[in-house]
């Protein structure tokens, strides 16, 4: 099919520390590991295994701040450049963006394992005190093979469909770990998109995103509830969307994407709020989409 403009980027989110609170940004350069600064740090336990909100819901309360200029394409951290972390009951923690760190082995996150850069005792003490368990903050090194999916979601269901089906609209959970919010298209249109273009970059829809328990965690207070999963199960479950497929009790919301263009070197590989989204290929129903 011929490509056609179908939506517009309305919001972009990055999550510098995996499973901590995200940052809404006006633009984001792309790199081989995803959006710039996105999921570059991990909070890990004493065995080097990554913590997520599934295990430590309090991570939702950790706010992350980066320098305003950090999203400029050519920006290089200076000695005075810091990532600042804040959490209830804690003094602000400043993490240097330029200080050399010691490499440590035995770090793992889902299927990935390898070495990472330890951010040192001060960061370890801060997270250990906040979470109540021995904890370290580590950063992926430059040679890391970690590759992140992008998650795209239509904002119309969020406001017009989603909230009307959720008992409490204060969960804030629907925005968890979204890369791009789009508007200007019909509810759940992204289910069908198998190839799109944003600012001349080609993205393939690899699978509908099955939501885990994290969206049930209130991002304002870290408390786990039953919504939005209960509401979504009524109209976004595999039983409803993919009735002829294997039923696993999954709930789908949003589309996982990968960028098919080379993201190594060069300028202009950047997504901005307001960029048009062109659909190049799509399927006819969610049952035809990969999941």
TORBA-161896 format. One record per residue (C-alpha): residue number from 0; residue in one letter; x, y, z. Coordinates in steps of 0.05 Angstrom, whole numbers, plus 5000, padded with zeros to 4 digits. Layout:
{NUM,"a",{X,Y,Z}}
...
This chain:
{0,"x",{5000,5000,5000}}
{1,"x",{5022,5072,4988}}
{2,"x",{5045,5107,5050}}
{3,"x",{4997,5157,5080}}
{4,"x",{5000,5204,5139}}
{5,"x",{4958,5171,5194}}
{6,"x",{4979,5204,5259}}
{7,"x",{5024,5254,5294}}
{8,"x",{5074,5244,5350}}
{9,"x",{5042,5278,5410}}
{10,"x",{5090,5257,5466}}
{11,"x",{5158,5225,5473}}
{12,"x",{5182,5191,5537}}
{13,"x",{5251,5167,5558}}
{14,"x",{5268,5125,5620}}
{15,"x",{5342,5136,5635}}
{16,"x",{5339,5085,5693}}
{17,"x",{5301,5024,5673}}
{18,"x",{5237,5017,5714}}
{19,"x",{5243,5086,5746}}
{20,"x",{5199,5145,5729}}
{21,"x",{5204,5170,5658}}
{22,"x",{5215,5239,5629}}
{23,"x",{5171,5273,5577}}
{24,"x",{5216,5305,5525}}
{25,"x",{5204,5347,5463}}
{26,"x",{5253,5308,5420}}
{27,"x",{5298,5248,5424}}
{28,"x",{5357,5228,5380}}
{29,"x",{5361,5154,5363}}
{30,"x",{5421,5109,5376}}
{31,"x",{5434,5034,5364}}
{32,"x",{5406,5021,5434}}
{33,"x",{5343,5062,5426}}
{34,"x",{5325,5134,5444}}
{35,"x",{5384,5174,5471}}
{36,"x",{5391,5164,5547}}
{37,"x",{5334,5114,5548}}
{38,"x",{5345,5054,5594}}
{39,"x",{5420,5067,5600}}
{40,"x",{5421,5051,5675}}
{41,"x",{5397,4991,5715}}
{42,"x",{5382,4983,5789}}
{43,"x",{5408,4914,5807}}
{44,"x",{5406,4869,5868}}
{45,"x",{5466,4838,5904}}
{46,"x",{5471,4784,5851}}
{47,"x",{5471,4834,5793}}
{48,"x",{5400,4819,5770}}
{49,"x",{5360,4879,5747}}
{50,"x",{5304,4903,5792}}
{51,"x",{5238,4923,5758}}
{52,"x",{5174,4951,5785}}
{53,"x",{5146,4881,5785}}
{54,"x",{5192,4865,5843}}
{55,"x",{5204,4935,5871}}
{56,"x",{5143,4979,5858}}
{57,"x",{5177,5036,5896}}
{58,"x",{5221,5047,5836}}
{59,"x",{5161,5085,5807}}
{60,"x",{5175,5140,5857}}
{61,"x",{5247,5153,5834}}
{62,"x",{5246,5217,5793}}
{63,"x",{5302,5228,5743}}
{64,"x",{5328,5294,5717}}
{65,"x",{5378,5305,5660}}
{66,"x",{5410,5370,5637}}
{67,"x",{5365,5408,5588}}
{68,"x",{5418,5404,5534}}
{69,"x",{5428,5328,5543}}
{70,"x",{5381,5314,5484}}
{71,"x",{5421,5357,5435}}
{72,"x",{5452,5311,5383}}
{73,"x",{5524,5334,5392}}
{74,"x",{5522,5346,5467}}
{75,"x",{5580,5316,5507}}
{76,"x",{5576,5313,5583}}
{77,"x",{5623,5359,5621}}
{78,"x",{5653,5349,5690}}
{79,"x",{5595,5389,5718}}
{80,"x",{5542,5347,5683}}
{81,"x",{5498,5305,5728}}
{82,"x",{5436,5261,5727}}
{83,"x",{5397,5280,5790}}
{84,"x",{5353,5230,5826}}
{85,"x",{5298,5246,5876}}
{86,"x",{5253,5201,5918}}
{87,"x",{5207,5211,5978}}
{88,"x",{5246,5217,6043}}
{89,"x",{5313,5218,6007}}
{90,"x",{5364,5273,5994}}
{91,"x",{5376,5286,5920}}
{92,"x",{5430,5242,5890}}
{93,"x",{5476,5270,5836}}
{94,"x",{5505,5218,5788}}
{95,"x",{5562,5243,5745}}
{96,"x",{5552,5235,5670}}
{97,"x",{5626,5241,5656}}
{98,"x",{5664,5206,5714}}
{99,"x",{5698,5141,5695}}
{100,"x",{5666,5080,5728}}
{101,"x",{5692,5011,5745}}
{102,"x",{5667,4955,5700}}
{103,"x",{5633,4897,5736}}
{104,"x",{5613,4829,5708}}
{105,"x",{5553,4786,5721}}
{106,"x",{5499,4838,5707}}
{107,"x",{5434,4811,5677}}
{108,"x",{5367,4837,5653}}
{109,"x",{5316,4789,5623}}
{110,"x",{5354,4750,5569}}
{111,"x",{5414,4798,5568}}
{112,"x",{5476,4788,5610}}
{113,"x",{5544,4819,5610}}
{114,"x",{5587,4873,5642}}
{115,"x",{5565,4943,5662}}
{116,"x",{5594,5004,5696}}
{117,"x",{5584,5010,5771}}
{118,"x",{5563,5080,5793}}
{119,"x",{5597,5073,5860}}
{120,"x",{5583,5068,5934}}
{121,"x",{5543,5133,5942}}
{122,"x",{5491,5111,5890}}
{123,"x",{5491,5041,5920}}
{124,"x",{5478,5067,5990}}
{125,"x",{5422,5114,5964}}
{126,"x",{5384,5058,5929}}
{127,"x",{5397,5008,5984}}
{128,"x",{5368,5055,6035}}
{129,"x",{5307,5073,5993}}
{130,"x",{5290,5001,5974}}
{131,"x",{5312,4969,6039}}
{132,"x",{5356,4917,6004}}
{133,"x",{5429,4914,5981}}
{134,"x",{5426,4949,5914}}
{135,"x",{5473,4979,5862}}
{136,"x",{5464,5027,5804}}
{137,"x",{5500,5007,5740}}
{138,"x",{5504,5036,5671}}
{139,"x",{5510,5000,5605}}
{140,"x",{5579,5010,5574}}
{141,"x",{5591,5036,5504}}
{142,"x",{5601,4966,5475}}
{143,"x",{5537,4938,5503}}
{144,"x",{5495,4896,5456}}
{145,"x",{5430,4914,5493}}
{146,"x",{5377,4934,5443}}
{147,"x",{5311,4965,5464}}
{148,"x",{5244,4960,5430}}
{149,"x",{5203,5023,5421}}
{150,"x",{5132,5023,5447}}
{151,"x",{5081,5065,5408}}
{152,"x",{5011,5078,5434}}
{153,"x",{4951,5118,5410}}
{154,"x",{4932,5173,5458}}
{155,"x",{4858,5173,5438}}
{156,"x",{4841,5108,5475}}
{157,"x",{4881,5133,5534}}
{158,"x",{4834,5192,5544}}
{159,"x",{4769,5174,5510}}
{160,"x",{4765,5099,5518}}
{161,"x",{4814,5076,5571}}
{162,"x",{4796,5124,5628}}
{163,"x",{4721,5112,5619}}
{164,"x",{4734,5038,5633}}
{165,"x",{4778,5047,5694}}
{166,"x",{4749,5060,5763}}
{167,"x",{4805,5106,5784}}
{168,"x",{4834,5153,5731}}
{169,"x",{4891,5171,5778}}
{170,"x",{4932,5108,5766}}
{171,"x",{4978,5143,5716}}
{172,"x",{4997,5072,5698}}
{173,"x",{4978,5074,5624}}
{174,"x",{5038,5117,5609}}
{175,"x",{5088,5067,5638}}
{176,"x",{5147,5053,5591}}
{177,"x",{5117,5084,5528}}
{178,"x",{5166,5113,5478}}
{179,"x",{5116,5149,5432}}
{180,"x",{5045,5172,5442}}
{181,"x",{5009,5190,5377}}
{182,"x",{4943,5225,5361}}
{183,"x",{4901,5240,5301}}
{184,"x",{4881,5167,5287}}
{185,"x",{4825,5121,5306}}
{186,"x",{4827,5083,5373}}
{187,"x",{4876,5025,5372}}
{188,"x",{4897,5038,5300}}
{189,"x",{4968,5020,5319}}
{190,"x",{4947,4947,5327}}
{191,"x",{4947,4941,5251}}
{192,"x",{5011,4978,5234}}
{193,"x",{5067,4932,5209}}
{194,"x",{5110,4986,5178}}
{195,"x",{5111,5061,5191}}
{196,"x",{5157,5120,5176}}
{197,"x",{5173,5177,5224}}
{198,"x",{5221,5231,5200}}
{199,"x",{5246,5186,5143}}
{200,"x",{5262,5130,5192}}
{201,"x",{5228,5063,5180}}
{202,"x",{5199,5024,5239}}
{203,"x",{5170,4954,5236}}
{204,"x",{5114,4932,5282}}
{205,"x",{5141,4868,5311}}
{206,"x",{5085,4850,5360}}
{207,"x",{5026,4875,5399}}
{208,"x",{5050,4893,5468}}
{209,"x",{5024,4846,5522}}
{210,"x",{5019,4885,5587}}
{211,"x",{5050,4857,5651}}
{212,"x",{5031,4877,5723}}
{213,"x",{5071,4942,5719}}
{214,"x",{5013,4983,5691}}
{215,"x",{4974,4965,5754}}
{216,"x",{5025,5003,5796}}
{217,"x",{5004,5074,5812}}
{218,"x",{5062,5116,5789}}
{219,"x",{5046,5171,5839}}
{220,"x",{5051,5128,5902}}
{221,"x",{5079,5060,5882}}
{222,"x",{5017,5022,5905}}
{223,"x",{4995,4960,5865}}
{224,"x",{4922,4954,5846}}
{225,"x",{4879,4915,5797}}
{226,"x",{4868,4968,5745}}
{227,"x",{4877,4978,5687}}
{228,"x",{4884,4903,5677}}
{229,"x",{4813,4887,5699}}
{230,"x",{4783,4938,5652}}
{231,"x",{4829,4920,5594}}
{232,"x",{4814,4846,5600}}
{233,"x",{4742,4860,5578}}
{234,"x",{4761,4888,5510}}
{235,"x",{4836,4881,5499}}
{236,"x",{4849,4808,5518}}
{237,"x",{4875,4754,5471}}
{238,"x",{4807,4722,5477}}
{239,"x",{4774,4784,5448}}
{240,"x",{4827,4806,5397}}
{241,"x",{4854,4738,5376}}
{242,"x",{4797,4689,5388}}
{243,"x",{4826,4635,5343}}
{244,"x",{4896,4637,5373}}
{245,"x",{4926,4605,5435}}
{246,"x",{4893,4635,5497}}
{247,"x",{4942,4656,5550}}
{248,"x",{4902,4709,5588}}
{249,"x",{4943,4765,5559}}
{250,"x",{4922,4838,5553}}
{251,"x",{4947,4879,5494}}
{252,"x",{4957,4954,5492}}
{253,"x",{5005,4988,5443}}
{254,"x",{5052,4963,5389}}
{255,"x",{5126,4944,5398}}
{256,"x",{5170,4972,5343}}
{257,"x",{5241,4964,5318}}
{258,"x",{5277,5014,5274}}
{259,"x",{5302,4981,5209}}
{260,"x",{5350,5037,5190}}
{261,"x",{5422,5041,5212}}
{262,"x",{5427,5084,5274}}
{263,"x",{5502,5087,5276}}
{264,"x",{5534,5155,5261}}
{265,"x",{5505,5212,5222}}
{266,"x",{5458,5268,5242}}
{267,"x",{5384,5279,5234}}
{268,"x",{5363,5212,5265}}
{269,"x",{5316,5245,5314}}
{270,"x",{5242,5242,5330}}
{271,"x",{5206,5305,5352}}
{272,"x",{5138,5319,5381}}
{273,"x",{5095,5340,5322}}
{274,"x",{5128,5294,5271}}
{275,"x",{5078,5260,5224}}
{276,"x",{5071,5185,5225}}
{277,"x",{5063,5152,5157}}
{278,"x",{5034,5082,5152}}
{279,"x",{5067,5041,5097}}
{280,"x",{5039,4972,5111}}
{281,"x",{4984,4946,5156}}
{282,"x",{4942,4884,5168}}
{283,"x",{4866,4882,5170}}
{284,"x",{4854,4860,5242}}
{285,"x",{4892,4849,5308}}
{286,"x",{4884,4774,5296}}
{287,"x",{4932,4780,5236}}
{288,"x",{4984,4820,5275}}
{289,"x",{5043,4787,5309}}
{290,"x",{5036,4781,5384}}
